[in-house]
Amino acid sequence: MTKLIFEKSIDGMTGVSVKDENLSVENYGFNPKFLRKEKPVLPQVSELEAMRHFKELSDMNFCVESGFYPLGSCTMKYNPKVNEYLASLDGFTQLHPLQQDEDVQGALELMYKLQEALKEITGMSAVTLQGSAGAHGELCGMMIVKHYFKVNNEPQRKKVIIPDSAHGTNPASAGMCGFEIVKVNSNEKGQVDLTHLKELFEQYKDEIAAIMMTNPNTLGIFEESVSEISKIAHKNGSLLYYDGANLNAIMGITNPKIMGFDIVHLNLHKTFATPHGGGGPGAGPVGVVEKLKDYLPVPVVDFDGTKYFRKYDLKNTIGKIKEFQGNFGVLVKAYCYILMKGKSLKNVSEDAVLNANYLKEILKHYFDLPYDCTCMHEFVLSGNRQKEKGVHTLEIAKRLMDYKFHPPTVYFPLIVPEALMIEPTESENKQRLDEFAEAMIKIAKEAESDPQSVLEAPHNTPVKRVDETNAARHLDLRYKPEG
Ligand SMILES: *Cc1c(COP(=O)(O)O)cnc(C)c1O
């Protein structure tokens, strides 16, 4: 791997060739007090060199197109290119969100039909497409919970129960809506501990507004007691919230409605194939059961038999949660993906589950598997055995990069020490899975015989270890000339 030479500036080089002598700031009549006193410090490069610079940077990027990307809980599946093409059609990209309904019938029809498809997939009665990500969907869902109990005159319902295996956004979203978080433990099977849950309901009774769950949960395990949990919650007058980030495991096989949930968010960018990572854009639609239909954010898209329209008059609406109609391009891609798959959405889930179980069965002989059972679309290993040799999960992840694989999610969920969370998705074939397993086995053996080689990884990436804390606290992306 050649070292990247970031600094390409050579004094006097330029990428622009503007010949017009009249082109000076004075001629534009700017107020002189806004003019620079000194020349800006910019790199001086030709157009070609600037282009090569950005191409080199993009070549260093790792993506699904460059290799296997088993980032657990993120569903980094292949995103068919035809979706990109369709989302970039002029008829979609040249729309203005303030255009009248009659001028944008095609876009509204697409949104309406996507809502209908998501209703069918989730079993919910109504859907909003406004949310811009999963976490945003959660916020929307929790606002609905809050408003529902306000309207129903039960302001004492201030607590939300969340499993200890939950994604961090769950307690964050509930917390932002002013709820107090009550943690329910997981049992030895990696599922919600029913005895503990019953105790909590016994203890807090009508103070409990909702329980938030992911199913399959973040360990990739199906919550077998979900129907019973739903009965307990509903008997108590509480609502059930479904974090749909793991929907990729159950499409067409079961749905959140059958499991007893009242509110569902989906991550279109995960389950329904939109490139994501690096900050989006995504989409986090929210579906609700019949009794919560009136609480959705407005507008929702509706159809009166002849025309599609944006509907604003929902009696108990929580208002608007995003400007305009949400991230429309992501909606187009999700709709294309759903149409393309049709009934075979079920095969997506089946293949995702099969791939995960295949890898799990190979790797469990080399790494600890804290919850040894049939998994859903992902599974969680522990690097505990390797840690005894001084090799931590972080180092295993870094070493995988030397073998040209994106690392799995690490140190999550929090209840598994040295966690390695692996989600192969349905996109991968057996050869790729075998190659990945081989690399993981190699690393497990290196941890035994040559731990140093793992500890010093990555060896052949352009950037070695980064200072993550510093990057998060003191991010500075300005160009500064070297030397
Ligand atoms: C990804 C994820 C979220 C958050 O979704 P974003 O779209 O990243 O905001 C929430 N819960 C679980 C289980 C997830 O995997």
The ligand as a Gaussian input file, in Angstrom:
#p B3LYP/6-31G(d) Opt

LIG

0 1
 C      -29.684000       1.179000      13.704000
 C      -30.519000       0.962000      14.885000
 C      -31.259000       2.007000      15.461000
 C      -31.114000       3.450000      15.030000
 O      -31.423000       3.650000      13.692000
 P      -30.785000       4.859000      12.853000
 O      -31.459000       4.718000      11.536000
 O      -29.323000       4.623000      12.812000
 O      -31.138000       6.121000      13.559000
 C      -32.100000       1.700000      16.512000
 N      -32.201000       0.464000      16.998000
 C      -31.490000      -0.575000      16.486000
 C      -31.650000      -1.947000      17.067000
 C      -30.618000      -0.350000      15.414000
 O      -29.893000      -1.359000      14.915000

